[in-house]
Amino acid sequence: MAVSLNTLLERSIRNMGSGMNQVVKETALEVIKRSYKEGIYVQISDGYRSHAEQQKLYNQGRTTSGNIVTNAKPGQSLHNYGLAVDYFIVSDDGQKAIWTVNAKWKRVAAIGKSLGFEWGGDWSSFKDYPHLQMTGGLTLSQLQAGKRPKLTSKVDDTITAPDQKVESETVTNWIKVTGDWKGQTLRNGQYGKPVKQLQTMLSKNDPPFYPNKGAKNNGIDEYYGDDTEDAVERYQSYYGLKRDGLAGKEVYGSLKENEPKSKSKPSQAKGTVHLPASAKTWRTYKLNVKPVKKNSDWSLTPARYGGLTYKILDKPYPDVVTIKTGRGKRNIYVGSGTSAVIK
């Protein structure tokens, strides 16, 4: 018995995750439907990836076991912005994945391109045959800077909304919230002091995720509208948090962890620390945990880059310094038993 269309769609929706651009998502599902009519059974294997998931995938074949499957670091893949999917063919019964790039595979790519996708199999250098993406004309640098494309769906030749949530013409029922923000969940449609505190923390983060450049007070207005929701989603995506646009305990804890130190505090930081190429990996620690082996959640790879040099931002513990990495501020151990060179 042939696998049902509904099964392929359900599997694909689950694999794409919750952070997908809606036009990309519905177009990917349309590719599955049109292919199914031609007797080609397609399934989406991957969609949205957080920065943490991208780092794990990038490490494969480099610092962890397996083959190298991507050259994209966190923030360098369109998957990190919900603008890309990967697909494969399944057997008639839906039980076996088929990765052979044959006539059926290329036909799926052709269907995807007819609906507005770019196909990785057309790339001249690193060919990525399972990959379909939409950029809306934006470059990777623009995406990294926070811009998002306005995409038009070609499904049934109808035009769907751009990459923002559909909203009513006017918002009249704002809900006031009071007190200080200490991790209670804030959401679109609320206003008040806690929202302003959230916006301010987002604007002071390094890198900043809110403000709205050019707007009065950089857009900090204590109203949790679409701009604030978008900023929260981008923050969640960057730090590998659940991307739902809600600012709760997880977002609050992360913002506090990355909060810049008070300028009134005498700086303990000076000089640089060099991690030599002879070190294959170097453990890092979040700022709010004790820097011991069991608490390490990530590693730098000095050997891969011929050594790494960082400015010392702080010295929170003896033989421990704070540096700024691709994942934000992290502590590393640089005691006499290591090969670290401090200048």
Secondary structure by P-SEA (a helix, b strand, c coil): ccccaaaaaaaaaaaacccccaaaaaaaaaaaaaaaaacbbbbbccccccaaaaaaaaaccccccccccccccccccccccccbbbbbbbccccccccccccaaaaaaaaaaaaacccccccccccccccbbbbcccccaaaaaacccccccccccccccccccccccccccbbbbbbccccccccccccccaaaaaaaaaaaacccccccccccccccccccccaaaaaaaaaaaaaacccccccccaaaaaaaaaaccccccccccccbbbbbcccccbbbbbccccccccccccccccccccccccccccccccccbbbbbccccbbbbbbccccccccc
